[in-house]
C-alpha cells in the first residue's frame, strides 16, 4: 500500500483523502494507547 502511494509522487491525493488518512492515523494511535492503558489496568488490577 505504501509502495502504491510512493510509486507516483506527482499525483497527490485529494484533500479529503489526506484528511481521512490523518484521522485514521490519529484514531489508530488513540486505539493503541487505549489498549496499552487497558492492558496495564487489567494487569495491575
Buried (B, 14 or more C-beta within 10 A) or exposed (E): EEEEEEEEEEEEEEEEEEEEEEEEEEEEEEEEEEEEEEEEEEEEE
